[in-house]
Amino acid sequence: MVSKNALDLLQEIKDFISIDFDVITADDNYEVKQKNVVTLSVGVDHIKTTDSSTGRIISMPHLNKYSVAEYVLFYLIKHFAKFDQRHDRSFTNMNLSQSSYGIIGLGQIGSVIKTALESFNCKVMWANNKNDYELLYKCKCLIICCPLTKDTEGMVNKDFLSCFSDLELIVNISRPNILIDKEIPDKIHLIQDFITDIPNSTFTNHIAGRTKTVKNEMIYFLKAIK
């Protein structure tokens, strides 16, 4: 059985790779009458179920889509912005519009990122399935927003990346298993909302969507489904 402290901890930590639906149980001191799993992440394939599972699995990426889009834009600006060293790090050129962007997965989050980039007059290309990936091959920055499925697991590999002629930056807000870490060339910088050991990379501890606004929205939603 899982203790109350462990259950509270599960509420605060987003699992690194997958969530076993049956791990959420109860002991004599902490009763869980219904096992509902609500995830803010892209897709639900990382949540593994069994025949004994009860309750519902609900994906709610729209609750944190703006927070994640802000996270992406922050790191894009940080990567592409140019500074005037003579004037205490003043901007000389945001430089966003001088780069092209490819988005894999134009869902709730991907659509907001696309709209935000277009407001900077950026050239944005997108694809929802592998038949359209060739549309992205000229982009300078690849933003991965698609869910982790059997088709997308290990998708970003050596062969896939060899098709990109100008790619210098990957921003992955999906699950880490979409990439094969060791096959990412050193010339490509990876920004990912998971901490793993890959050279030439920037990682955050899965905080992209964890804002006070999102937390309040989540509490409101959980109360509504009780």
C-alpha positions, 0 to 999 in steps of 0.5 A: 500500500502507498502511504498518505505522504507518498500519495501527496508526493505523487501529486507534486511530481510528474513522472519521468517516463511513465506512470503505473495507474495501479500504483495509486492505491490506499492504506487503512489511514488514507482511503481513495474511493476512485482512481482518476488520473489527470495529466497536464502533459501531451497525450496519455500514452505514458500512463500505463494501465492494466485490466484491473484499472478503474476510474478515468485517465484525462489529458488536460494540456489546455490548462497549462498551454500558455505557461508552456508556450511562455517557457518555450519563448523564453528559451528561444529568446535566450538562445537567439537574442543578441546583446550589445556588450557596450551597454550592460547587456542591452538587446540589439536584436531579438533575432527570433524573426530571422530564424525558421521554426518547425513544430511537430504536433499542432495541438493545444500547446503547439497551436499557442506556440505557433501563434506566439511565434507568428506574432514576431513575424517568424516563419513557422512550419508544422506537421502532425504526422510523419508523412509531413515531416519533410515540410520541416527539414529547412527549419532552424529550430524544431519544437516537439509537442507531439505525444509519446506513442509507439510511432513517435518513440525514438523518432528523433534519431540519427536518420531523422536528424540527417534530413535537417540541413540548418537545424541548430536547436531542438526544444522538446516539451514532450516525453524524453523517450521521443529522442534517442539521446546519444544520436543527437549531434553536438552541433544541435543544442537541446532544450528539454523539460526533463533532466538527463545527461546529454552534452550541449543541452539545457534542462529544467526539472519539469517545471514548464507548466507549473505556475500558480494559475495552472495549479488553481485551474487544476484544483478547480477541475479536480473538485469538479470531477469528484 
